[in-house]
Every structure is written in structure tokens, then in C-alpha cells.
Amino acid sequence: MKRTTLIGMAAVIAALSFVPLKPAYAYLDPNSAGALYQFLFPVLIAIGSAFAFLRRAIARACTKVAHAVVTMVRGGRGKGEQENRRAGRHVE
């Protein structure tokens, strides 16, 4: 397992160990889950559909952001400049 997964799991277990335990004297009607399902299912379908509809735009935006970050980190030392140096062209 990855180290971050182990650290996260240990943090969740530590947080849950400090939660006080109280007996729950409650009755949950079986039909209340049906009402919750009727509300949440269309919402989840709408979110999934919107993501599927916009996935190309989302991917394009993520690619642009990643390209901008890489350009800022490299300071203009991208593939294009390296190829120009190999070909003997100097572009500023």
C-alpha cells in the first residue's frame, strides 16, 4: 500500500477513536430511504451527465493549466526551444 494511504487510514482511525459512543434509541422507517433515493438519484445522474457532456472542455482546460504551469516552471525551456537549439536556430 502507498504510504499516503496508510497515513490517511491511520488519521481516520485516530479521529474515529475519539468520537464518543452513545446508544442510538431511534427508529428509521424503511420508506425514508426511498424518499432519500428519489431525491439523490436524479441529482447524481444530472451531475454525471453534465460531467460527460463537458468532459472535453474540462480536459482542454486542465491541459491548458498544466501547460501554463510547466511553462512557468521551466522558464521557457520547453521542447520547442530544445528542438531549435538542435537545429542550430536561436529564437528569443
Distance bins in CASP14 RR format, pairs under 12 A and 6 or more apart:
PFRMAT RR
TARGET T0000
AUTHOR 0000-0000-0000
RMODE 2
METHOD distances of the structure
MODEL  1
1 7 0 0 0 0 0 1 0 0 0 0 0
1 8 0 0 0 0 0 1 0 0 0 0 0
1 9 0 0 0 0 1 0 0 0 0 0 0
1 10 0 0 0 0 0 1 0 0 0 0 0
2 8 0 0 0 0 1 0 0 0 0 0 0
2 9 0 0 0 0 0 1 0 0 0 0 0
3 9 0 0 0 0 0 1 0 0 0 0 0
3 10 0 0 0 0 0 1 0 0 0 0 0
4 10 0 0 0 0 0 1 0 0 0 0 0
4 11 0 0 0 0 0 1 0 0 0 0 0
5 11 0 0 0 0 0 1 0 0 0 0 0
5 12 0 0 0 0 0 1 0 0 0 0 0
6 12 0 0 0 0 0 1 0 0 0 0 0
6 13 0 0 0 0 0 1 0 0 0 0 0
7 13 0 0 0 0 0 1 0 0 0 0 0
7 14 0 0 0 0 0 1 0 0 0 0 0
8 14 0 0 0 0 1 0 0 0 0 0 0
8 15 0 0 0 0 1 0 0 0 0 0 0
8 16 0 0 0 0 0 1 0 0 0 0 0
9 15 0 0 0 0 0 1 0 0 0 0 0
9 16 0 0 0 0 0 1 0 0 0 0 0
10 16 0 0 0 0 0 1 0 0 0 0 0
10 17 0 0 0 0 0 1 0 0 0 0 0
11 17 0 0 0 0 0 1 0 0 0 0 0
11 18 0 0 0 0 0 1 0 0 0 0 0
12 18 0 0 0 0 0 1 0 0 0 0 0
12 19 0 0 0 0 0 1 0 0 0 0 0
13 19 0 0 0 0 0 1 0 0 0 0 0
26 32 0 0 0 0 0 1 0 0 0 0 0
28 34 0 0 0 0 0 1 0 0 0 0 0
28 35 0 0 0 0 0 1 0 0 0 0 0
28 36 0 0 0 0 0 1 0 0 0 0 0
29 35 0 0 0 0 1 0 0 0 0 0 0
29 36 0 0 0 0 0 1 0 0 0 0 0
30 36 0 0 0 0 0 1 0 0 0 0 0
30 37 0 0 0 0 0 1 0 0 0 0 0
31 37 0 0 0 0 0 1 0 0 0 0 0
31 38 0 0 0 0 0 1 0 0 0 0 0
32 38 0 0 0 0 0 1 0 0 0 0 0
32 39 0 0 0 0 0 1 0 0 0 0 0
33 39 0 0 0 0 0 1 0 0 0 0 0
33 40 0 0 0 0 0 1 0 0 0 0 0
33 41 0 0 0 0 0 1 0 0 0 0 0
34 40 0 0 0 0 1 0 0 0 0 0 0
34 41 0 0 0 0 1 0 0 0 0 0 0
35 41 0 0 0 0 0 1 0 0 0 0 0
36 42 0 0 0 0 0 1 0 0 0 0 0
36 43 0 0 0 0 0 1 0 0 0 0 0
36 44 0 0 0 0 0 1 0 0 0 0 0
37 43 0 0 0 0 0 1 0 0 0 0 0
37 44 0 0 0 0 0 1 0 0 0 0 0
37 45 0 0 0 0 0 1 0 0 0 0 0
38 44 0 0 0 0 0 1 0 0 0 0 0
38 45 0 0 0 0 0 1 0 0 0 0 0
39 45 0 0 0 0 0 1 0 0 0 0 0
39 46 0 0 0 0 0 1 0 0 0 0 0
40 46 0 0 0 0 0 1 0 0 0 0 0
40 47 0 0 0 0 0 1 0 0 0 0 0
41 47 0 0 0 0 0 1 0 0 0 0 0
41 48 0 0 0 0 0 1 0 0 0 0 0
42 48 0 0 0 0 0 1 0 0 0 0 0
42 49 0 0 0 0 0 1 0 0 0 0 0
43 49 0 0 0 0 0 1 0 0 0 0 0
43 50 0 0 0 0 0 1 0 0 0 0 0
44 50 0 0 0 0 0 1 0 0 0 0 0
44 51 0 0 0 0 0 1 0 0 0 0 0
45 51 0 0 0 0 0 1 0 0 0 0 0
45 52 0 0 0 0 0 1 0 0 0 0 0
46 52 0 0 0 0 0 1 0 0 0 0 0
46 53 0 0 0 0 0 1 0 0 0 0 0
47 53 0 0 0 0 0 1 0 0 0 0 0
47 54 0 0 0 0 0 1 0 0 0 0 0
48 54 0 0 0 0 1 0 0 0 0 0 0
48 55 0 0 0 0 1 0 0 0 0 0 0
48 58 0 0 0 0 0 1 0 0 0 0 0
49 55 0 0 0 0 0 1 0 0 0 0 0
50 57 0 0 0 0 0 1 0 0 0 0 0
50 58 0 0 0 0 0 1 0 0 0 0 0
51 57 0 0 0 0 0 1 0 0 0 0 0
51 58 1 0 0 1 0 0 0 0 0 0 0
51 59 0 0 0 0 0 1 0 0 0 0 0
52 58 0 0 0 0 0 1 0 0 0 0 0
52 59 0 0 0 0 0 1 0 0 0 0 0
54 60 0 0 0 0 1 0 0 0 0 0 0
54 61 0 0 0 0 1 0 0 0 0 0 0
54 62 0 0 0 0 0 1 0 0 0 0 0
55 61 0 0 0 0 0 1 0 0 0 0 0
55 62 0 0 0 0 0 1 0 0 0 0 0
56 62 0 0 0 0 0 1 0 0 0 0 0
56 63 0 0 0 0 0 1 0 0 0 0 0
57 63 0 0 0 0 0 1 0 0 0 0 0
57 64 0 0 0 0 0 1 0 0 0 0 0
58 64 0 0 0 0 0 1 0 0 0 0 0
58 65 0 0 0 0 0 1 0 0 0 0 0
59 65 0 0 0 0 0 1 0 0 0 0 0
59 66 0 0 0 0 0 1 0 0 0 0 0
60 66 0 0 0 0 0 1 0 0 0 0 0
60 67 0 0 0 0 0 1 0 0 0 0 0
61 67 0 0 0 0 0 1 0 0 0 0 0
61 68 0 0 0 0 0 1 0 0 0 0 0
62 68 0 0 0 0 0 1 0 0 0 0 0
62 69 0 0 0 0 0 1 0 0 0 0 0
63 69 0 0 0 0 0 1 0 0 0 0 0
63 70 0 0 0 0 0 1 0 0 0 0 0
64 70 0 0 0 0 0 1 0 0 0 0 0
64 71 0 0 0 0 0 1 0 0 0 0 0
65 71 0 0 0 0 0 1 0 0 0 0 0
65 72 0 0 0 0 0 1 0 0 0 0 0
66 72 0 0 0 0 0 1 0 0 0 0 0
66 73 0 0 0 0 0 1 0 0 0 0 0
67 73 0 0 0 0 0 1 0 0 0 0 0
67 74 0 0 0 0 0 1 0 0 0 0 0
67 76 0 0 0 0 0 1 0 0 0 0 0
67 78 0 0 0 0 0 1 0 0 0 0 0
67 79 0 0 0 0 0 1 0 0 0 0 0
68 74 0 0 0 0 0 1 0 0 0 0 0
68 75 0 0 0 0 0 1 0 0 0 0 0
68 76 0 0 0 0 0 1 0 0 0 0 0
69 75 0 0 0 0 0 1 0 0 0 0 0
70 76 0 0 0 0 1 0 0 0 0 0 0
70 77 0 0 0 0 1 0 0 0 0 0 0
70 78 1 0 0 1 0 0 0 0 0 0 0
70 79 0 0 0 0 0 1 0 0 0 0 0
71 77 0 0 0 0 1 0 0 0 0 0 0
71 78 1 0 0 1 0 0 0 0 0 0 0
71 79 0 0 0 0 0 1 0 0 0 0 0
71 80 0 0 0 0 0 1 0 0 0 0 0
71 81 0 0 0 0 0 1 0 0 0 0 0
72 78 0 0 0 0 0 1 0 0 0 0 0
74 80 0 0 0 0 0 1 0 0 0 0 0
74 81 0 0 0 0 1 0 0 0 0 0 0
74 82 0 0 0 0 0 1 0 0 0 0 0
75 81 0 0 0 0 1 0 0 0 0 0 0
76 82 0 0 0 0 0 1 0 0 0 0 0
76 84 0 0 0 0 0 1 0 0 0 0 0
76 91 0 0 0 0 0 1 0 0 0 0 0
76 92 0 0 0 0 0 1 0 0 0 0 0
77 83 0 0 0 0 0 1 0 0 0 0 0
77 84 0 0 0 0 0 1 0 0 0 0 0
77 85 0 0 0 0 1 0 0 0 0 0 0
78 84 0 0 0 0 1 0 0 0 0 0 0
78 85 0 0 0 0 0 1 0 0 0 0 0
78 91 0 0 0 0 0 1 0 0 0 0 0
79 85 0 0 0 0 0 1 0 0 0 0 0
79 86 0 0 0 0 0 1 0 0 0 0 0
80 86 0 0 0 0 1 0 0 0 0 0 0
80 87 0 0 0 0 1 0 0 0 0 0 0
80 89 0 0 0 0 0 1 0 0 0 0 0
80 91 0 0 0 0 1 0 0 0 0 0 0
81 87 0 0 0 0 0 1 0 0 0 0 0
81 88 0 0 0 0 0 1 0 0 0 0 0
81 89 0 0 0 0 1 0 0 0 0 0 0
81 90 0 0 0 0 1 0 0 0 0 0 0
81 91 1 0 0 1 0 0 0 0 0 0 0
81 92 0 0 0 0 1 0 0 0 0 0 0
82 88 0 0 0 0 0 1 0 0 0 0 0
82 89 0 0 0 0 0 1 0 0 0 0 0
82 91 0 0 0 0 0 1 0 0 0 0 0
83 89 0 0 0 0 1 0 0 0 0 0 0
83 91 0 0 0 0 0 1 0 0 0 0 0
84 90 1 0 0 1 0 0 0 0 0 0 0
84 91 1 0 1 0 0 0 0 0 0 0 0
84 92 0 0 0 0 0 1 0 0 0 0 0
85 91 0 0 0 0 1 0 0 0 0 0 0
END
